[in-house]
Structure formats: C-alpha cells, structure tokens
C-alpha cells in the first residue's frame, strides 16, 4: 500500500513539475526579449528618454509639493493668527478683571485706612477733652475721691 501511494504521488508530482517548468520557460523567454541588447544609439536614446521622463516627473512632484506646502502654510498662518487673537482677547480680559479687583481691594483698603484715621482722631479728641475736664481747676466743687 505505501509503495503504490508513492508511485501515484510521484506521477502527479511529475506533471506538476513539468507544468511549472513550462511556465518558468515562458516567463524567461519574455524577459529575454524585453532585455535584449540594443545598439548604442538606441540605448543612449532610451536612457535620454528615461532621464527626461524622470526630470519631468520630478518637476511635477516638486510643483505639487510646493502647492501643498503653500496651502498648509496659509492654513497654518490663518489658524495661528486666529489663536493669537483669541489669546490677546483673553489676556486683555484677565488684565481688566485684575485691574478691577485691585481697584476694589484698593478702595476697601483706602476706606479701612480712612476709618482707622477717623477713629484715632476721635479717640484722641475724647482723650484731650477728658484730660481738660480732669485738669480743669476745681473752684469749690469738691468731690469726694
């Protein structure tokens, strides 16, 4: 049984190998025709044509790249300008609110200082008045201490 299986596989294997050999030979023949040597003048002409095509493609690619770079630059510049404007507005708003807060705090501080001065002057006046009353001469109104 094992010996017969080997012969049958080998027969199918040979036909498969022959098919691959024919396909490979066909591909080789096509490649040989494509890469057959040409005369010097034909070869130089082909090289010159390929070089011109390469240069033209490079110029087209450079032009497209330049156009895209210009578009990206304009889009980025517009976005940067927009962000700068927004940042400037926010800084102005924050600065204004800081000024207002400082003015409110400054007003409160000034009011507190004025109230302190007024209280000091009032106490000073009371002290001076009480000192005058106590220091005033006592003409017959003797009080019992």
Secondary structure, 3 states (H helix, E strand, C coil): CHHHHHHHHHHHHHHHHHHHHHHHHHHHHHHHHHCCCCCHHHHHHHHHHHHHHHHHHHHHHHHHHHHHHHHHHHHHHHHHHHHHHHHHHHHHHHHHHHHHHHHHHHHHHHHHHHHHHHHHHHHHHHHHHHHHHHHCCCCCCCCCC
